[in-house]
Amino acid sequence: MTENVSTARFGGWNLTFRYVDVILPFTFLLRVAMGWIFVWSGFDKLLGDWTSAGFLVNATQGPLEGWFVDLGTNSAAVDVIDGLVISGQILIGIALILGVLTRFSLFWAGAMMFMFYIAQFPPAHNPFLDEHIIYIGVFLLLGALGAGRILGLDALIEKLPLVRRIRGSEYLLG
């Protein structure tokens, strides 16, 4: 079996590395960094004077603007949305940092980014692409790489007999 190895010249040096030596630490650091972004954003909203009403009423645009404005002017809807965004960001962030239920968390992170994206569609400075789509791409990559198995609790959870008996659980973990 051959190993994926790459050699690069750097000045007078020949650097040889295995892809796994680069991909595993990068994947781990990317997962933790994305988790930190979510945790920080959630706690910043929780501890600050934040409400989704301002964004929903004043910052939305595009074909769904009316629906988002209606949500932003409905106090019951705003209370639910505020709770979902804050708790969602904190829980997603903690899950990503710990590497637990990683793919499940990445799915909800992508769903949240998609909602933020369509609330301001089309993006102001680009006809299609903005940071929310880039985040979704990062979440897809982390899910495909099984990021929760790299120094994450998913690697331990997947070995539990109960989890092995649950069909499809590997799609939530990893």
N, C-alpha and C positions, 0 to 999 in steps of 0.2 A: 504494500500500500504506500503510495507516495503522499508526501506531505505538501501542503500548499506553502511554498517558501518563495520569498522575493528577495532580491539583492539590489541594493542601490549604491551608487558611488556618491560619496560626500567628501569633497576635497580629495585627499589621498587615501581615504578610508573606504573599504567595501563593507557595507552594512547588510547583514543578512538577518531576516526575521521571518517567523512563521505568522501567517495571517491570524491565527488564533491568539497569538500574543498581543495583537493590536486590537482585534475585534472584541474580545471579552472585556478588557478593561474599559474600552470606549463605550461599549453597550451598558456596562454597569454605571459608569459616570453619567451617561446621557439619561438613563432611567432615574437616577437619584436627582440629577439637576431638574428634570421635568417635574419630579415629585416635589422638590423644594419650591419651584415656581407656583405650583398649585397650593401647597400648604401656606406659603407666605401670602398669596393673594386672598385665600380664604380667611386667614386670621386678620389680615389688614382690614377686610370688610367687616368681620365680626367685631373687632375692637374699635373701629372707626365709626363715623356717622354715615354709613353707606346704605343706600336703598337702590333697587333696580329701577324705580319709577323715573328718575331723572334720565337715565339712558333710554328707557323704553319710550318716553314721551318726546325727548329732545334730540336723540342721536340716531334714531332708526330712519331708514330710507328704503326706497325700492318698492317692489310689488306687494310686500307684506307689511308695509309701514302702518297701514290702518289697523291691522290686527295687533301689532306690537303696541301702538299708541292706546288702543282699547284696553290691553292688559295693564299698561302703565297707569291708567286712570282708574282702574278697579282696585280698591284697597285690599280686598280679599285675595285677589290674584297676585298683587305685589307682595303680600305677606308670604304666600306660598313660594313664589319665585325667589324671594330673598332667602328663605330658609333652604330651598333646594340648591341655590348657587353657593351659598356659604358652606353648608354641610357637605355638599358634593365636592367642592374644591378641597376642603380639609381632608375628607376621607380618601379621595383619589390620591392626593399628595402623600398621605401616610402610607397608603397601600403601595404606591410606587417606590417610595423610599425603602420600605421593608421588603418589597418584592413579594407581596402576598396578594393572591387573586389578581395578578398583574394584567392578564388579557381582559378580564372582566372590567377592571379599572380603566384600562386603555380604551375600551369600547365607550365607556361613559365619558371619559375625557374627550374623545373624538366627537361624541354626540353634543357635548357642551360647546366645543369649538365650532361645530357646524351651526348650532343655534345662534351663536354670536356672529358667525359669518353671514347667515341669511338675514339677520336683523339689519345689516348695513350693505346688502347687496344692491347694486354692484359696488365693489370697493372704490374708494374715492380716488386713489392714485394709480390704479391698475385696472384694466378691463375685466380681470378674472382673479388673479392671484393676490393673496395677502397673507399676513402672518398666521391667520387661523387655518388656512389650507396647509401651510408648512407644518404647523403643529400636528395636524391630522396625519400628514405624511410621516412625521417622526413617530407618532403613536403606532401607525401601521408597521413601520420598520421594527420598533421595539417588540411588538407582538409577534412578528414573523421570526425574530431572532430568539424568542423565548427568554426575554430579558429577566423575568422573575426567577429563572433558574440560575442566574449568574449572581452569586453571593446574595441570594434572596431566599425567603422562607418557602417559596413555591417548590424549590428543590426538595425540601424536607417534607412538605405536605403531600407531594405527589407520591411519596414512598409509603404513606399510611395505607393499611389494608382497606379501610373504609373508602378512601378516595379511589383506590384502584378498582373497587367494585362499582363505583358510580360511572355509568357510561357517559362519555362526553365531558367529564370533569377536566380533562387535559386541555380543553379549549378555553376554560376559565382561568386556569393556572398557567404558569410559565411565562 
